[in-house]
Amino acid sequence: MDKYIIFLPDEIIGIKKCLFGFSKYNKLLKGLKKYGITYIYESDICTWNSENFTFDYEKDPELNKLYIHLCGTLYFSDNNYSRYRMNLEKELLLLLSGYLGAKEINIVDNKIINTEKKVSSSINVEGGTNSVEIGNTNTNSQKISIKETYSLENENLLFVESIDEFKKIFFEKINRINQNYSEYFKICSKLILFTSKRFDLRMLSYSYNLEQEYKNEKIIQVKTLLYNYGIGLEYKSNLEINLTQMYEVIFFNNDELLFYHLRNEKMHNDIFCRLRNDYAINKRIMIRDFDENWGGYPNYIFDKVIQYSKDKGLFEKLDTWFKDNVDNRGVLLGDCHNIKDEIDVKEWFKKKFNDIDL
């Protein structure tokens, strides 16, 4: 995988071959190779990009622009790399926190470091020289009121068998959103450490620092090199912004999480539990918005009990019971107000029909 890459116009090939191969662009290409930069000519882009890489989330790259590979299929230009990397890491931190039982996440410190860098260049026919000077630096801390809160009712993966199982399930979920999430996780040691400490050690709070470095030395070297040879924009001075954000992650108590984990697991596996939850929600809405004496609507539970009796071979007994007394359908409908899960349904049948085995 090419970490640093630049795409050059085809005209350079012709210029490079003229004058018996003696051209200032020979030194440009040698300079790119010296700095570890792969260069691809414009006409070779389609052949090279067989893996469908994107460039600043665009399908086609721009010429004479340095791109840096982040992970998976993602390349970002030098101006965007740090910002997009920080955003990707932040998104993963929030997703990981949710599935690991976070209660809330706060930005407790937002620090901006402004650094003025001056680049001076001298150009001649054969090439150029450059130097970098660090000017004034100042730090500005800003308090930003950003807070995310999570519900106990959300799904959490803290109680799966192992951290490997957690990663497997987590990656399956997040790859539906962005397949590059799992690729970035694999190369981000801070996220791996965060996950391990929470899953294995059950830490109840965690401070996570996100950093955005605006420019690195290689980017400055390449930009001045391109400028020296008449390619790209002049890069004489720039005010750089290095952004750091400290996130404080607070997790729910493990006992609370376990209770809701078991409840959610039961909701997933038990249709009567889900119907009971829908019944309770509907009842609260009706009492709040329409009728404060609303007693509930158990008909969906009733219909499922009928289907359950057919699935278990009990419908003949139940149908006979209905025919014995015209009020018995109403009795079952009334009892459905109290059915919370499949266990309650089994108990109801056992009490009504002594000779059954469920």
SULSULBEL-V878635 format. One record per pair of residues at least 6 apart in sequence whose ideal C-beta (glycine too) atoms are under 7 Angstrom apart, sorted by the first residue. I is the first residue (numbers start at 0). J is the second residue. If there is no record, write none. Layout:
[[I J] [I J]]
This chain:
[[0 68] [1 37] [1 68] [2 67] [2 68] [3 35] [3 36] [3 37] [3 65] [3 67] [3 217] [4 36] [4 37] [4 39] [4 66] [5 31] [5 36] [5 38] [5 64] [5 65] [5 66] [6 39] [6 41] [6 44] [6 60] [6 62] [7 38] [7 40] [7 41] [7 62] [7 63] [8 41] [8 62] [9 40] [9 41] [9 42] [11 24] [12 40] [14 22] [14 24] [15 22] [15 24] [15 25] [23 124] [23 125] [23 126] [23 228] [24 228] [26 125] [26 126] [27 224] [27 228] [28 38] [30 224] [31 38] [34 217] [34 220] [34 221] [36 221] [39 47] [41 62] [44 60] [50 72] [51 72] [52 72] [52 74] [53 72] [53 73] [53 74] [54 60] [54 66] [54 74] [55 75] [55 76] [55 79] [60 66] [63 225] [63 230] [63 231] [64 76] [65 76] [65 77] [65 218] [65 221] [66 74] [66 75] [66 76] [67 74] [67 75] [67 77] [67 80] [68 74] [69 75] [69 80] [69 83] [69 84] [69 183] [70 179] [70 182] [70 183] [70 186] [71 178] [71 179] [71 182] [72 179] [73 179] [75 83] [77 218] [81 211] [81 212] [81 213] [82 211] [85 209] [85 211] [87 183] [88 187] [88 190] [88 209] [89 209] [91 180] [91 183] [91 184] [91 190] [92 190] [92 207] [92 246] [93 104] [93 147] [94 173] [95 190] [95 193] [95 194] [96 104] [96 248] [97 149] [97 153] [98 155] [98 156] [98 169] [99 155] [99 157] [99 197] [99 198] [100 155] [100 157] [100 250] [100 251] [100 256] [101 149] [101 248] [101 250] [102 149] [102 249] [102 250] [102 251] [103 146] [103 147] [103 148] [103 149] [103 249] [104 147] [104 246] [104 248] [105 146] [105 247] [106 143] [106 145] [106 244] [106 245] [106 246] [107 245] [107 247] [108 140] [108 245] [109 141] [109 142] [109 143] [109 244] [110 138] [110 140] [110 243] [111 139] [111 141] [111 240] [111 242] [112 136] [112 138] [112 241] [113 136] [113 137] [113 139] [113 238] [113 240] [114 133] [114 136] [114 239] [114 241] [115 134] [115 135] [115 236] [115 238] [116 131] [116 133] [116 134] [116 236] [116 237] [116 239] [117 132] [117 134] [117 235] [117 236] [118 129] [118 131] [118 219] [118 223] [118 234] [118 235] [118 236] [119 129] [119 130] [119 235] [120 127] [120 129] [120 223] [120 226] [120 227] [121 127] [121 128] [122 227] [126 227] [127 227] [129 223] [129 227] [131 219] [151 251] [151 255] [151 259] [152 259] [154 263] [155 256] [155 260] [156 165] [156 168] [156 169] [157 198] [157 256] [158 257] [158 260] [159 165] [159 168] [162 195] [162 198] [162 199] [165 198] [170 181] [173 180] [173 181] [174 180] [174 181] [184 190] [193 205] [193 207] [196 202] [196 205] [197 205] [197 250] [201 253] [203 250] [204 247] [204 248] [204 249] [204 250] [205 248] [206 245] [206 247] [207 246] [207 248] [208 243] [208 245] [209 243] [209 244] [209 246] [210 243] [211 241] [211 242] [212 241] [213 239] [213 240] [213 241] [214 239] [222 231] [222 234] [223 234] [225 231] [226 233] [226 234] [265 272] [265 340] [266 272] [266 273] [266 276] [269 340] [269 341] [270 303] [271 300] [271 303] [271 338] [271 340] [271 341] [271 344] [272 339] [272 340] [274 299] [274 300] [274 303] [275 338] [275 339] [275 340] [278 295] [278 296] [278 297] [278 300] [281 296] [282 293] [282 295] [285 293] [286 293] [295 336] [297 332] [297 335] [297 336] [300 335] [300 338] [301 331] [301 332] [301 335] [304 331] [304 335] [304 344] [307 344] [308 314] [308 317] [311 357] [313 348] [313 355] [316 352] [320 327] [320 351] [321 327] [321 328] [334 347] [338 344] [345 357] [348 355] [348 357] [349 355] [349 357]]
